[in-house]
Structure formats: structure tokens, C-alpha cells
Amino acid sequence: MSFAEVVSSLPQLSRTERIRLLQHLVTEIARAEGVGLVDGAAYPVWTPLGSTDAANALLQAIHKEEAR
């Protein structure tokens, strides 16, 4: 099955099936990268929320782009 066929079939899946598919893909990618994921474990994800340095860097990049 091609990527396009997989993507076009996604709307036919229920929300639960799409989440299970996502979990399966993440597990497969982690396995291919040699990362061991444990069922039920919590994994921290970095977010720029509360990071003023990241917000300022983004704002500067936006202003620089607008000035062009």
C-alpha cells in the first residue's frame, strides 16, 4: 500500500483507530532508532511554554523576516 493510499484511508478510521495507528508508528520508529519505550511510562516533552528566551528568539526572527 502506498503512502497516498494510507493517508486517503485515514478519514475512514475511528478516532480510536487513528490513535492506535499513531502509537504503532511511534513504537516502530522508536524501535528502528534503538529507543526502548515502555508501555505506560511517561516521557517528558520539551515545550517553549514559559521560555522567554525562545519567545524572544522567535519574535526577533519574525521581525527580521518582516523587514525584508
Secondary structure in CASP SS format (residue, H / E / C, confidence):
PFRMAT SS
TARGET T0000
AUTHOR 0000-0000-0000
METHOD secondary structure of the structure
MODEL  1
M C 1.00
S C 1.00
F H 1.00
A H 1.00
E H 1.00
V H 1.00
V H 1.00
S H 1.00
S H 1.00
L H 1.00
P H 1.00
Q H 1.00
L C 1.00
S C 1.00
R H 1.00
T H 1.00
E H 1.00
R H 1.00
I H 1.00
R H 1.00
L H 1.00
L H 1.00
Q H 1.00
H H 1.00
L H 1.00
V H 1.00
T H 1.00
E H 1.00
I H 1.00
A H 1.00
R H 1.00
A H 1.00
E H 1.00
G C 1.00
V C 1.00
G C 1.00
L C 1.00
V C 1.00
D C 1.00
G C 1.00
A C 1.00
A C 1.00
Y C 1.00
P C 1.00
V C 1.00
W C 1.00
T C 1.00
P C 1.00
L C 1.00
G C 1.00
S C 1.00
T H 1.00
D H 1.00
A H 1.00
A H 1.00
N H 1.00
A H 1.00
L H 1.00
L H 1.00
Q H 1.00
A H 1.00
I H 1.00
H H 1.00
K H 1.00
E H 1.00
E H 1.00
A H 1.00
R C 1.00
END
